[in-house]
Amino acid sequence: MAKIDITKTELVWPGKYDENGQLVEVPRVNLPFQIIETIGQSRATREADKKEREDMPLLYDVFHKKEGETFEEGWKNKLIWGDNLLVMGSLLEQFAGKIDLIYIDPPFEVGADFSFTTLVGDGDVELSKDQSLIEEKAYRDTWGQGTQSYLSMIYPRLILARDLLAENGSIYLHCDWRLQAQLRTVLDEILGTDCFRNEIIWKKNSLGAKGRATQFPRNQDVILFYTRASNGYAFERQYKEIMEPIIRDRNGKEKYPFNAKRDSQGRYYWTSPPGDYTAESIARLKSEGRIEHTSSGSVRVKYWLKRDGDFLINTRIVDDVWDDIEMVFRSSDPRTGFDTQKPEGLLERVINASSIPEGLVADLFCGSGTTLAVAEKLGRRWIGCDLGRWAIHVSRKRLLGIENCKPFEVLNLGKYERQYWQGVTFKKEKKEGRQLAIFEYLKFVLKLYGAEPLAGMEHLHGKKGGAVIHVGAVDAPVTIDEINACLDECKAIKQKELHILGWEWEMGLYEIITEAAKGRGIKLLLLQIPREVMEQQAVQKGDVRFFELAYLEVKIKSEKGRKVAVELKDFVIPNTELIPQEVRDKVKKWSDFIDYWAIDWDFRNDTFMQGWVDYRTRKNRSLSLKSDPHTYGKPGKYTIMVKVVDIFGNDTSQLFETEVK
């Protein structure tokens, strides 16, 4: 029986305490991040920066912090794909106590936050996609056992979020009627009741909501606002505009409402009640001519009244009922296709209230990227994280659509997350057990693939029907040499079919190695080991599927003046069975499956540097299959990397060599 502290009110659920009555410790796994794409930065800038950092630890390079730099210098915004529990634990080393504002909008119910609609091809063919297998699993434990499993998911994440908050920082947790009461109790425990600021009611639809005839329709979400400290936190009062009629007296003379004042230039204005403002806020408002001092020395802020016909547009203090921000409808702009997308106006209010320009904002369930887009527009630094591959892709496109968007990076935990999973799942205490642990890993993956272990082979690990199987390591890409060794072994034992299962792949191997296998009379299949392999419940439900790698064909065109252009010639995705038949029937050409493609003109075996990009939006469905020409500064041999993202958010990259004279 758990030993409960009876001196405080606490919410307890199975799994919160261990069998000895001790609070289960929150895992704080510190894994290195890997930059997989840099957007908005030139190769030259990156190379110069890299040269200065080449003797520094990887983590410093990833977070662009040179020796002697402050945290704020050399910053790049970060979009991170992965489990936010591991991501937050890995952020702690650099960001504990550094984040000014955290907004989280965790899932309300299974699947709803991962389903989306997207358009296919150049027209208006719409594909409704449910959550992927990994996304479905990710929050199956969230709602699989109701409230208990949800709290087991969110509790450790809220503890890590607290540890990431700056001393004057704030956290806003967006929820609905299902768990609002429980989440408030949990936040009271983690942050303290004296750090509770508001329970904000957001009325989502001003026209009213539809609902059952047996109850009042639900038309609100709740945003729980807490701060890290009980005082000294950053907050700036917010105002909203309202329209009120101008009143005229019996002589027709206008009488301005709201006790409006008039300045020396004849302009009418209204002032806020006296308040305490930060020095930064006062300096900014003073530069805008909006500061008015009272006789007692306190500060009021001026708000000018705009006129619209017989109405004045006035400002009122925003209280804890937000009824002036509409939810995102199907016709809203920008509309991303996510059912749970939040309006930008909602995040504008949150970010303006609890952060300052250049402050650091984090959204740990970033979804379609609303928080990140608003933070970018408002001049804040940001970190976004999501487990959904499509969410990361949509967020990337959304940020690219912002004029003068500052450079940002796409990161993941990659092989380090897989190494962590392998160590936990197949852990062996003694050194002599390490080889056994690798065998257990291979047997585990083979079983998921429906294959049996194969003994006596150096490179071949299993057999399925008439095919032999090789399983790639968790911490390294499958290489051409590795596949050739498997082909040699196949030839020696007269096997005609080889399946290679891999987590990552050496760039550019697809066409080279498949053609080589054909020449040796061996049918070769390259299959992706999905991330679902690491998720216990997905494994138990049999939700793990292995898909062949996509095929990409391009043509490199050289032009005069050291100019080179790239043209897409073919793209084949293997998992078309995920697309409903009625949608497949409407797909006219191979390019309809492409949502985005980009080029790194001078790939250096490190980060993909986006040098040219084209992608579809919901408004503009066209996609150019030929890039603009790129001009190289000097003759030489260059490696071009082409990255294609399909309509499911999966990316395929391939390397091509070119020589410029």
C-alpha positions in Angstrom: 0.0 0.0 0.0 1.4 3.4 -1.0 2.4 5.7 1.9 0.3 8.8 1.2 1.1 12.1 2.7 -2.2 12.9 4.5 -1.1 16.5 5.2 -1.9 17.5 1.6 -4.6 16.9 -1.0 -3.2 14.7 -3.8 -4.6 12.7 -6.7 -3.3 9.1 -6.7 -3.6 6.5 -9.4 -2.1 3.0 -10.0 1.5 3.3 -11.0 2.2 6.7 -9.4 3.8 5.0 -6.4 5.9 1.8 -6.3 5.2 -1.3 -4.2 7.2 0.3 -1.3 5.1 3.4 -1.3 7.7 5.6 -3.0 6.9 8.0 -5.7 8.0 6.5 -9.0 10.9 8.5 -10.3 10.5 10.4 -13.5 13.0 9.1 -16.1 15.5 11.8 -17.1 17.2 10.3 -20.1 19.9 12.6 -21.5 20.4 11.6 -25.2 22.3 13.7 -27.8 20.2 15.3 -30.5 20.9 14.9 -34.2 20.3 17.8 -36.7 18.6 16.2 -39.7 17.8 19.4 -41.6 18.8 23.1 -41.4 16.4 25.6 -43.0 17.1 29.2 -43.9 20.9 29.1 -43.4 23.5 29.1 -46.2 26.1 26.4 -46.5 28.9 29.0 -46.2 27.5 30.3 -42.9 27.1 26.7 -41.6 30.7 25.7 -42.6 32.2 28.8 -41.0 30.2 28.2 -37.8 31.2 24.5 -37.9 34.9 25.2 -38.2 34.8 27.3 -35.0 33.0 24.5 -33.2 34.8 21.4 -34.5 36.7 20.8 -31.2 33.6 21.1 -29.1 31.2 18.3 -27.8 28.4 17.4 -30.1 25.7 18.8 -27.8 27.3 22.3 -28.0 27.4 22.0 -31.8 23.7 21.0 -31.9 22.7 23.9 -29.7 25.1 26.4 -31.2 26.7 27.5 -28.0 30.4 28.4 -28.2 32.6 28.7 -25.2 31.9 32.0 -23.5 28.6 32.6 -25.3 25.5 33.3 -23.3 22.5 31.1 -23.8 20.8 33.7 -26.1 23.7 34.1 -28.6 24.0 32.0 -31.7 20.5 30.7 -31.3 18.5 28.7 -33.9 14.9 27.7 -33.4 14.3 24.0 -33.1 11.6 21.6 -34.4 12.1 18.2 -32.8 10.5 14.9 -33.9 10.2 12.4 -31.1 8.6 11.3 -27.8 8.5 14.5 -25.7 9.3 12.6 -22.5 12.7 11.7 -23.9 13.1 15.1 -25.7 12.4 17.0 -22.5 14.8 14.9 -20.5 17.4 15.5 -23.1 16.8 19.3 -23.1 17.3 19.6 -19.4 21.1 19.8 -19.6 21.1 23.0 -21.7 17.6 24.4 -21.0 16.7 23.7 -17.3 15.4 27.0 -15.9 15.7 28.7 -19.3 12.3 28.5 -21.0 10.1 31.5 -20.5 6.8 30.1 -21.6 5.5 26.5 -22.1 2.2 25.9 -23.9 1.0 22.3 -24.1 -2.1 21.0 -25.7 -2.0 17.3 -24.9 -4.4 14.9 -26.7 -8.0 14.9 -25.5 -8.9 11.4 -26.7 -7.3 8.6 -28.7 -6.5 9.4 -32.2 -8.3 12.7 -32.5 -5.1 14.8 -32.3 -3.3 12.8 -35.0 -6.0 12.4 -37.6 -5.9 14.9 -40.4 -7.1 15.6 -43.9 -4.8 16.4 -46.8 -5.1 17.0 -50.4 -3.6 14.7 -53.0 -2.0 16.0 -56.2 -2.8 19.2 -58.1 -6.6 19.2 -57.6 -9.0 18.9 -54.7 -8.9 15.1 -54.1 -9.0 14.9 -50.3 -7.4 12.1 -48.2 -8.6 11.6 -44.7 -5.9 10.0 -42.7 -6.3 8.5 -39.3 -3.3 8.5 -36.9 -0.4 6.4 -37.9 0.4 3.2 -36.0 3.1 4.9 -33.9 0.7 7.8 -33.2 -2.1 5.5 -32.3 0.1 3.6 -29.9 1.6 6.7 -28.5 -1.6 7.6 -26.8 -3.3 4.2 -26.6 -1.8 4.1 -23.2 -3.0 7.6 -22.7 -6.6 6.6 -22.9 -6.4 2.8 -22.9 -7.2 2.6 -19.2 -9.1 5.9 -19.0 -8.1 8.5 -16.5 -5.4 6.3 -14.9 -3.4 5.9 -18.1 -3.8 9.5 -19.1 -2.5 10.7 -15.8 0.4 8.2 -16.0 1.3 9.8 -19.3 1.0 13.5 -18.5 2.4 13.5 -14.9 6.1 12.9 -15.6 5.9 15.3 -18.6 4.5 18.1 -16.4 7.3 17.5 -13.9 9.9 17.9 -16.7 8.1 20.9 -18.0 8.3 22.5 -14.6 12.1 21.9 -14.5 12.5 23.5 -17.9 10.7 26.7 -16.8 12.6 29.8 -16.0 12.0 31.2 -12.5 9.8 33.9 -13.9 8.3 31.5 -16.4 4.7 30.4 -17.1 3.0 27.2 -18.3 -0.4 27.1 -20.0 -2.1 23.7 -20.2 -4.9 23.4 -22.7 -7.6 20.8 -21.9 -11.3 20.2 -22.1 -14.1 18.9 -19.9 -12.8 15.4 -19.7 -9.9 15.9 -17.3 -9.8 19.6 -16.4 -10.5 18.9 -12.7 -7.8 16.2 -12.4 -5.2 18.2 -14.3 -5.7 21.2 -12.1 -5.1 19.0 -9.0 -2.0 17.5 -10.6 -0.6 21.0 -11.4 -1.4 22.1 -7.8 0.8 19.3 -6.6 3.7 19.9 -9.1 3.8 23.7 -9.1 1.9 24.6 -5.9 -1.5 26.1 -5.4 0.1 29.5 -4.8 1.4 29.4 -8.4 -2.1 29.0 -9.9 -3.0 32.1 -11.8 -6.1 31.5 -13.9 -8.6 28.9 -15.2 -9.2 30.5 -18.5 -12.5 29.7 -20.3 -12.2 29.8 -24.1 -15.6 30.0 -25.7 -14.8 28.3 -29.1 -17.8 29.3 -31.2 -19.6 32.6 -30.8 -22.6 31.2 -32.8 -23.2 28.4 -30.3 -22.5 24.7 -30.3 -24.6 21.8 -31.1 -25.1 19.0 -28.7 -27.3 16.4 -27.2 -30.9 17.3 -26.3 -30.3 15.8 -22.8 -27.7 18.4 -21.7 -26.3 21.9 -22.4 -24.1 21.9 -25.5 -20.4 22.0 -24.7 -18.8 25.1 -26.2 -15.6 25.7 -24.2 -12.1 24.5 -23.6 -10.1 25.3 -20.4 -6.6 26.7 -20.3 -4.9 26.3 -16.9 -2.4 29.1 -16.3 0.4 28.5 -13.7 3.7 30.2 -13.0 7.0 28.7 -11.8 7.1 31.2 -8.9 4.3 32.7 -6.8 5.5 36.2 -7.5 8.0 38.0 -9.8 6.7 36.2 -12.9 6.5 37.8 -16.3 3.0 39.0 -17.3 1.6 41.8 -19.3 -2.1 42.6 -19.2 -3.9 42.0 -22.4 -6.6 44.0 -24.1 -9.2 43.3 -26.7 -11.0 45.7 -29.1 -14.8 46.2 -28.9 -17.0 48.5 -31.0 -19.4 50.8 -29.2 -21.7 53.4 -30.7 -21.0 57.1 -30.4 -23.7 58.9 -28.3 -25.0 62.3 -29.3 -26.8 64.7 -27.0 -30.1 66.4 -27.9 -28.2 69.0 -29.9 -26.4 66.4 -32.0 -23.1 66.9 -30.3 -21.0 63.7 -30.1 -20.4 62.4 -26.6 -17.5 59.9 -26.5 -18.1 56.8 -24.3 -15.8 55.0 -21.9 -14.6 58.3 -20.2 -12.4 58.9 -23.2 -9.7 61.6 -23.0 -8.5 63.9 -25.7 -4.9 64.9 -26.3 -3.4 68.1 -27.7 -3.7 66.8 -31.2 -7.4 66.1 -30.8 -7.0 62.4 -30.7 -9.2 60.4 -28.3 -7.8 57.7 -26.1 -8.6 55.6 -23.1 -6.1 54.6 -20.4 -5.7 51.3 -18.6 -6.0 51.2 -14.8 -2.7 51.9 -12.9 -0.4 48.9 -13.0 3.1 47.6 -12.5 5.1 47.0 -15.7 8.5 45.7 -16.3 11.3 48.1 -17.3 11.4 46.5 -20.8 7.6 47.0 -21.2 7.7 50.6 -20.1 10.6 51.4 -22.4 8.8 49.9 -25.4 5.5 51.6 -24.6 7.2 54.9 -24.0 8.8 54.7 -27.4 5.3 54.3 -28.8 4.1 57.4 -26.9 1.6 55.3 -24.9 2.8 55.9 -21.3 0.9 58.2 -18.9 2.1 58.7 -15.3 -0.4 59.4 -12.5 0.2 61.8 -9.7 1.1 58.9 -7.4 3.8 57.8 -9.8 2.1 54.7 -11.1 1.9 54.0 -14.8 -1.1 53.9 -17.1 -1.0 52.8 -20.8 -2.8 54.8 -23.5 -5.0 53.1 -26.1 -6.1 55.2 -29.0 -9.7 55.1 -30.1 -10.2 54.4 -33.7 -13.4 55.5 -35.4 -15.5 53.4 -37.7 -18.6 55.4 -38.9 -20.8 56.0 -35.9 -18.7 53.6 -33.7 -15.6 53.9 -31.7 -13.3 50.9 -31.5 -12.4 50.7 -27.8 -10.1 48.4 -25.8 -11.1 46.4 -22.8 -9.0 44.4 -20.4 -9.1 40.7 -21.2 -10.4 38.6 -18.3 -10.5 34.9 -17.8 -13.4 34.4 -20.2 -12.1 34.5 -23.8 -15.2 34.8 -26.0 -13.6 36.9 -28.8 -11.5 34.2 -30.5 -13.2 31.8 -32.9 -12.2 28.2 -33.3 -10.6 27.1 -36.6 -13.2 26.2 -39.1 -12.8 24.3 -42.4 -12.7 27.6 -44.3 -10.3 29.3 -41.8 -6.9 30.6 -42.9 -4.4 29.1 -42.3 -6.1 25.7 -42.2 -3.7 22.7 -42.0 -6.1 19.8 -42.0 -5.7 18.9 -38.3 -9.0 18.6 -36.5 -7.6 20.0 -33.3 -5.8 23.0 -34.8 -6.0 26.1 -32.5 -6.5 29.6 -33.8 -3.4 31.9 -34.0 -5.3 34.6 -32.1 -5.4 32.3 -29.0 -1.7 31.7 -29.0 -1.0 35.4 -29.7 -2.7 36.3 -26.5 -0.9 33.6 -24.5 2.5 34.5 -25.9 2.1 38.3 -25.6 0.9 37.9 -22.0 3.7 35.7 -20.7 6.8 36.3 -22.8 8.8 39.2 -24.1 10.4 39.7 -27.5 13.3 37.2 -28.0 12.0 35.2 -25.1 12.0 31.4 -25.4 8.7 29.7 -26.0 8.2 25.9 -26.1 5.3 23.8 -27.3 5.8 20.1 -26.4 2.7 18.8 -28.3 3.1 21.2 -31.3 0.7 19.5 -33.7 0.3 21.7 -36.8 2.7 24.3 -35.4 0.4 27.1 -34.4 2.5 28.1 -31.4 5.7 28.0 -33.4 4.2 30.1 -36.2 2.9 32.7 -33.8 6.1 32.8 -31.8 8.0 33.3 -35.0 5.8 36.2 -36.1 6.0 37.8 -32.7 9.8 37.7 -32.6 10.2 35.0 -29.9 12.6 32.1 -30.0 11.0 28.7 -30.0 11.3 25.0 -29.5 8.6 22.7 -30.9 8.2 18.9 -30.4 5.8 16.3 -31.6 5.7 12.5 -32.1 3.8 12.7 -35.3 5.9 12.7 -38.5 3.1 14.5 -40.4 2.9 17.1 -37.6 6.6 17.9 -38.0 6.2 18.1 -41.8 3.2 20.4 -41.6 4.9 22.6 -39.1 8.0 22.9 -41.3 5.9 23.9 -44.3 3.9 26.4 -42.2 7.1 28.1 -41.0 8.5 28.2 -44.5 5.4 30.2 -45.5 6.2 33.0 -43.0 7.9 35.9 -44.6 11.5 36.4 -43.4 11.3 33.3 -41.2 14.5 33.0 -39.2 16.7 29.9 -39.7 15.5 26.8 -37.8 16.6 23.2 -37.5 14.7 19.9 -37.6 16.2 17.4 -35.0 15.5 14.0 -33.6 17.1 11.6 -31.1 17.7 9.1 -33.9 20.0 6.2 -33.1 20.5 7.4 -29.5 16.8 6.8 -28.8 17.1 3.3 -30.4 20.2 2.5 -28.4 18.4 3.5 -25.2 15.4 1.3 -26.2 17.7 -1.6 -27.0 19.5 -1.3 -23.6 16.3 -1.2 -21.6 14.5 -4.0 -23.6 17.4 -6.5 -23.9 19.5 -5.4 -20.9 22.1 -8.0 -19.7 24.0 -7.3 -16.5 27.2 -9.2 -17.3 29.6 -8.3 -20.1 29.4 -11.9 -21.4 25.7 -11.3 -21.9 26.1 -8.5 -24.4 26.3 -10.9 -27.4 23.2 -12.7 -26.0 21.4 -9.3 -25.9 22.2 -8.7 -29.5 20.8 -12.1 -30.4 17.7 -11.3 -28.4 17.3 -8.1 -30.4 17.7 -9.9 -33.7 15.2 -12.7 -32.6 12.7 -10.0 -31.6 12.8 -8.1 -34.9 12.7 -11.3 -36.9 9.6 -12.5 -35.0 7.8 -9.2 -35.7 8.7 -9.7 -39.4 7.3 -13.2 -39.3 10.7 -14.9 -39.8 12.7 -17.6 -38.0 16.3 -17.2 -36.8 18.9 -18.8 -39.0 22.0 -20.3 -37.4 25.5 -20.7 -38.8 25.6 -17.6 -41.0 27.8 -14.5 -40.5 25.6 -11.9 -42.1 22.2 -13.6 -42.6 20.1 -13.7 -39.5 16.8 -15.3 -40.4 14.5 -17.0 -43.0 11.0 -16.3 -44.1 9.6 -18.6 -46.8 12.1 -18.7 -49.6 13.9 -15.5 -48.5 16.8 -15.0 -46.1 16.8 -12.0 -43.8 19.5 -9.5 -42.6 18.6 -7.2 -39.7 20.5 -3.8 -39.5 22.0 -2.5 -36.2 20.1 0.1 -34.2 23.0 2.5 -34.1 24.2 2.6 -37.7 22.8 2.9 -41.2 22.8 -0.2 -43.5 25.7 0.3 -45.9 26.3 -0.9 -49.5 29.3 -3.0 -48.2 27.0 -4.6 -45.6 24.4 -5.5 -48.3 27.1 -6.8 -50.6 28.4 -9.1 -47.8 24.8 -10.5 -47.5 24.6 -11.0 -51.3 27.9 -12.9 -51.2 26.6 -15.2 -48.5 23.3 -15.7 -50.5 25.3 -16.6 -53.5 27.3 -19.1 -51.5 24.3 -20.9 -50.2 22.3 -20.5 -53.5 19.6 -18.3 -52.1 17.6 -16.3 -54.7 15.8 -13.8 -52.4 17.2 -11.4 -49.8 15.3 -9.1 -47.5 17.3 -6.4 -45.7 15.6 -4.8 -42.6 17.1 -1.4 -41.6 16.4 1.6 -39.4 18.6 3.9 -41.5 20.3 3.6 -44.9 23.4 4.8 -46.5 22.5 7.6 -48.9 22.1 6.8 -52.5 22.3 3.0 -52.2 18.8 2.1 -53.6 19.4 2.1 -57.3 23.1 1.0 -57.1 22.5 -2.0 -54.9 19.2 -3.2 -56.4 20.7 -3.3 -59.9 23.8 -5.1 -58.5 21.5 -7.7 -56.9 19.6 -8.3 -60.2 22.9 -8.8 -62.0 23.7 -11.6 -59.5 20.3 -13.2 -59.9 19.1 -12.3 -56.5 15.8 -10.6 -55.7 16.5 -7.8 -53.2 14.0 -6.1 -50.9 15.0 -3.2 -48.7 12.5 -2.7 -45.9 12.2 0.0 -43.2 12.1 -1.1 -39.6 9.3 1.1 -38.2 9.6 3.1 -35.0 6.6 1.0 -33.7 9.0 -1.8 -33.0 10.1 0.2 -29.9 6.5 0.5 -28.6 5.4 -2.5 -26.5 1.7 -2.1 -27.0 2.0 -1.8 -30.7 4.0 -5.0 -30.7 1.4 -6.8 -28.5 -1.4 -5.7 -30.8 0.4 -6.8 -33.9 0.5 -3.2 -35.3 4.0 -3.4 -36.7 4.4 -3.4 -40.5 7.6 -3.2 -42.6 7.4 -1.2 -45.8 9.7 -1.2 -48.8 11.8 2.0 -49.3 10.4 4.5 -51.8 12.0 4.8 -55.2 13.2 8.2 -56.4 14.6 9.0 -59.9 15.9 12.4 -60.9 17.8 14.0 -63.8 20.7 16.4 -63.2 20.8 19.1 -65.9 24.0 21.2 -66.4 23.7 24.6 -67.9 26.1 27.3 -69.0 27.8 29.4 -66.4 28.3 26.6 -63.8 24.5 26.3 -63.4 22.8 23.0 -62.4 19.1 22.2 -62.1 17.4 19.1 -60.9 14.3 17.5 -62.4 12.2 14.8 -60.7 11.5 12.0 -63.2 9.8 9.3 -61.1 8.7 8.6 -57.5 7.1 5.4 -56.2 5.8 4.9 -52.7 5.3 1.3 -51.6 2.5 1.8 -49.1 -0.3 2.8 -51.4 -2.6 0.3 -49.6 -2.9 2.9 -46.9 -4.8 5.1 -49.4 -8.5 4.4 -49.8 -9.3 2.8 -53.2 -11.6 5.7 -54.2 -8.7 8.1 -53.7 -6.2 5.9 -55.6 -8.7 5.8 -58.5 -8.4 9.6 -58.7 -4.6 9.8 -58.7 -3.5 10.6 -62.2 0.3 10.6 -62.0 3.2 9.6 -59.8 3.9 13.2 -58.7 0.5 13.4 -57.0 2.1 11.4 -54.1 4.7 14.1 -53.6 3.9 16.9 -51.1 7.3 18.6 -50.8 10.8 18.3 -52.2 14.0 20.1 -51.4 17.7 20.1 -52.6 21.0 20.5 -50.8 23.3 21.6 -53.6 26.5 20.7 -51.8 25.9 17.9 -49.3 28.9 17.3 -47.0 27.7 14.1 -45.2 26.4 16.1 -42.3 23.2 18.2 -42.1 20.8 18.6 -45.0 21.0 22.3 -45.9 17.9 23.3 -47.8 19.1 25.3 -50.8 15.9 25.1 -52.9 12.4 23.9 -52.0 8.9 23.6 -53.5 5.8 22.2 -51.8 2.1 22.1 -52.0 -0.2 24.2 -49.7 -3.9 23.8 -49.3 -4.4 26.9 -51.4 -1.7 26.3 -54.0 -1.7 22.7 -55.2 0.8 23.1 -58.0 4.3 21.6 -57.6 7.2 22.2 -59.9 9.1 19.1 -60.9 12.1 21.0 -62.0 14.2 23.2 -59.7 15.5 26.7 -60.4 19.1 26.5 -61.5 21.8 26.8 -58.9 25.1 28.6 -59.7 28.2 27.1 -58.2 31.0 29.5 -57.2 33.8 27.4 -58.6 34.4 24.3 -60.8 34.6 20.9 -59.1 32.7 17.8 -58.1 29.7 18.2 -55.9 27.3 15.9 -54.2 23.6 16.9 -54.5 21.1 15.5 -52.0 17.4 15.5 -53.1 14.8 15.0 -50.3 11.2 14.1 -51.2 8.3 14.0 -48.6 5.2 12.1 -49.6 1.6 12.6 -48.6 2.1 10.7 -45.4 5.0 12.7 -44.2 7.6 10.1 -44.9 10.8 11.4 -46.5 13.1 9.8 -49.0 16.6 11.1 -49.7 19.1 10.2 -52.4 22.5 11.4 -53.4 23.7 12.3 -56.9 27.1 13.3 -58.1 27.7 16.2 -60.5 30.8 17.9 -61.9 30.9 21.6 -62.7 33.5 22.9 -65.2 
